[in-house]
Amino acid sequence: MVYVTRREVFSASHRLTNQELSDDENIEIYDKCNNPYGHGHNYTLEVVVAGNINPKTGYVIDLKKLKKIIKSKVISKVDHHHFNFDVDFMKGIIPTTENIAIGIWKLLVNEITEGKLYSVKLFETENNYIEYKGE
């Protein structure tokens, strides 16, 4: 099994808040991430595809194809957008990094036809990231 990774970066904003909780509860849980105006991150996304090497091409997946899929299905929807207001696949979902990674997985899983989507890793900061490997 070979694992191929494509990395992309994007900038986006969000506000962590649960409409079912009081203002005090949201502040206690989300602290500065509950800022009423939101806040932003420079995210790094890593998409990993697993598979066997195609003897005809020498690839698991052509990285140009993977780049095109990620840019059209994900980056175009999230870069310089606000997850709470602008991103259709996050409507009604608390935009934690965990939930964003799951949303990105759902956008990509059926688009990758060479190899199989293995994981989505989303870095919110240099020190904090989430990795999702499907259900």
N, C-alpha and C positions, 0 to 999 in steps of 0.2 A: 504494500500500500504506500502510495506517495501522497504527500500533503503539499498543496500549492497555496500560497498566501498572496493576496493583493491588499495593499494598504492604500487608503484614501484619507484625506483630511477635510473637515468642513467646520464652519462656525455656525452656531445656532444658540438661541436663547430659550429659556423655559422658566416656569414658576412651579415649584412643588407645593401643591395645595390639594386638600381633599374637601370637596364641597359639603360632605356629610359631617365634617368636624367643625367645631367652633374655631374662631380666630386664635384663641389661646392654645387650643390643642394643636392647630397647624403650626404655630410658632414653636411650641415645645418639641414637636416631632421634626420639623424641617428647618428650624432656626433661620439662618440668613438666606437659605434657599427658598424661603417663603416670601421674599421681598415682593410687595404688591406689583412692582414694575417688572419683575423677572430679573434674570441675570444670564450671562452668556458663558459659553465654553468654546474652546478650540478642540473639537473632538478628533480622535484618530480612530478610524474603523479598519479592522482587519477581517477579511473574509477568507476562510480556509475551505478549499475544495479537496476532497480525498478521492483517490481512484487509482486505477492501474494505468500505466503508460500505454497509449495507443501506438502500436508498432508502426503504423503508417506515418504518423506525425511526430512521434517522440514526445508528445505532450500528454498530460492528464487533461488539461484544458488550455486552450490558447489564451495567454494572459491579455492579449488585445481584446478578445471577446469578453473575458471576465471584467476587464476595465469598463468596457462599453455597457455591460449589464448593470454594474454597480452605479455608474454615473447616471444612466437613464432611469433606473428604478429607485435609487436612493438619493444620491447626492443632489440631483435636480430638485428633489422635493424638500430637502432639509437645509441645504447650505444658505446661510443668511436668512433663516426663517425662525419664527417663534413656534415651538412645539405645541403650545397651548392653543394657538389661534390659526396657524398657517398650514399645519401638517395634517393632511387628511387621515393618514393611518393612525394618528394619535388622538383623534377626536374622542373625548369622554374618558381618556385614560390618563392617569397621573404620569407625567413624563419623567419618571426616574430613569436612570441609565439602564436599569434592568428591563423596564418596559419598552424603552426605545430599542434595545438590542433584540428583544422578541419581535417587535414590529418590523425591524429590518430583516430578520430571518424570514418572516412570513412573506415579505416582498420578493425575496431572492430564491426561496427554496424550489419553486416550480420553474424558475427561469434558467437554472443551471442544468444543462442536459448532458454535459461532458463531465464525468466524475459525479460526485454527490456533495452537496453542501455539508460540510463537516462542522463548522462553527462560525459564529459571528462574535468578534471581540470588539468591544467599544470602550475606548479610553476617554474618560471624562476629564481627567487631569493626568499629569505625568505619573502620579502615584496610584490612581484609582481607576480600575477598569472592571468590566463585566464580561464574562464569556458565556455564551448560550450555545448549546449543542442540540437544540430541538427537544421535542417532548418524548 
